[in-house]
Amino acid sequence: MLTVGDTLPEFNLTGVSGKTPDSFAPVTDKSYEGKWKILFFWPKDFTFVCPTEIVGYGELNGEFEDRDAVLLGCSTDTDFVHAAWRTHHEDLGDSPFVWLADEKKELSAALGVLAKDAGVALRATFIVDPDNIIRHVQVNDLNVGRNPQEALRILDALQTDELCPCNWNQGDATL
């Protein structure tokens, strides 16, 4: 698995920002140059834990944008499955960030986050700096959802470029 200090691998995937094929567009590792990226994977569309995470990240989208960061969701489903899920799940239709379709499993394999037995992406989160260097990695079991607020807290800490103690939050003193 790639880890802190590694470079985000090159990728070229279809991003889905809505419910129809006209909302499909290519997204590459260079699409958001100069921005922080929060790249988070979920195992499958049309599941139970995944929408709770997608909604949770979506609710904080403005907070991430305020920090010059872009959210990128990703699963190994296709672009059409992403669009269908947005259409058929009332909480996901207006998701404010792009969902990447890693249907060939190239990005998830390159990052090392494919569940060996299930063949789907683990619940992995990567915080990537503007130079495409991975600065944080978190990987959860398939059954355990993440806390998007924690990803925001870690982004805040990384952006201070200072030493941040345990339980540090934005506005707290650094070391």
N, C-alpha and C positions, 0 to 999 in steps of 0.2 A: 504494500500500500504506500502511495506517496504520502509524505508527511511535511511537517513544518520545515520551511527552507527550500523545498522542492519547487520547481516551476510548474505552473498549471500546464497540462499537456495541450498540444494543438488539437482543436476540434472544429467541426463544421456540422452543425445540427440544425434541424428545423425548429424554430421557436413558434409557439402558439400564444397569441395574446387575446384571443376571442373565441367565438363559437363557430366560425365559418372558415373555409379555406382561404378567403381573402385576408384573414388575420395570421396566416402562416408566412414566416420570413426566415431567411438563413441567419443563424447566429454562430459566430466563431469566437475563438479565444481572443481575437483582436477587436471584437465588436464594441467593447466598453473600455477602450484604452484610457488610462489615466483615472479610472474609477476603482474604488473598492468593490469587490464582488462577494456576495454571500450566495454560494452555490449549494443548494441542498437537494438531496435525493430522497425520493420515497419509492417503496417497492412496486406498487401497482395502482393504477387508476381503478375506480369503482370498488374501493375497499373502505374500511371503517376508521382506522386511526389517521390515515393520510389526509382526509379533508379537514380534520381538526387542526393539523399542522399548517396546511395551506392557508386556511382562514386565519390562524394565529399570525403567520408571517405577513399575510395581506393586511391585517389590522395595523401592523407596524411599518408598512411600506413607506409612509411619509417620513417616519423617524429615520429609516435607513437613507432615504433620499436626502434628508437634511444633513446627513453625514457624508454626502457625496458617494453613496454606495448604491449598488443595484442588486436587487434580489433576482436570482435565477433558480427556478424550481426545475427538477429533472426526474424523469422516470424512464424505464426501458419500454414504455408503451409508445405507440405511434402518434403522429400528429393528429390523425383523425380520431383516435381514442381520446386524446386530450380534449379536442373540440367537443366530442360527444359528452364527455363527463361534465364539461363546463355547461353544456346545454341541459343536461338532465339532473344536475344537482344544484338546487337553488342557492346554496351558499357559495358556490364556486363560479357562477356565471360572470361575475364582475371582478374576478381576481385581478388585482392591479399590476401583476408582474408576469413576465414571460415564462412559459413552461417549455422546457427543452425535451424533444423526443429523441431519446437515445436508443432507438429500436434495434440497432446493430450491436448495442452494448459496448461500443468502442470507448466512450468516455468513462463509463463506470468501470470497465476493465482496466483502462490505462491508469485510473486513480486507485484501483485495487479494492473497490467497494461492492463487488458482486457477491451475493450470498452464495456460497459454494453449492449447497444442495438445492436451493430454490431457483437459482439462475436469474434473480432480480436484484436490483440495487438495495443495499442496506440503507438504513436511515442515517445517511452521512451528511455532515455539514462541513464545508470548507469556507474559510474566510481568506480571501485572496487580495493582496494589496494592489495598488495601481500599476506595479511593475510585473504583475502576474506571478508573484511569489506567494506560495501558500503560507499563511501566518497562523492558522488555527485549523485543527481537525477534530471532529467529534463523530463517533460512530456508535449508533444504538442498535440493539437487538430489533428484529422486525416487529416485535410486539410493543415496543416502548416508544411513545411519542416524545418529541423534544420540546424545549421551552424557548420559543423565539426571542423572548425578552433577554435570555441569557446570551444569545448570539449578539444582540444589540449591545449588551453590557461589555462583552469581550471586544467587539468592534471599537467601542468607546475607549477601552483600555489600550488597545493596540494603537489607536490614533493619537494617544498622548505621547507616545514614544518615550515614556517614563517607566519606572518601576511601580507597579500597582499591587498593593497588598491584597490578601485574601478578602473577599466580599467587597472589593472596591466598587464604587459606583461613580458615574459622571458627577463632577463637582466635589468629590472627596479629595483629600490631599494625597499626593503621590509620595513615594519614598525618596 
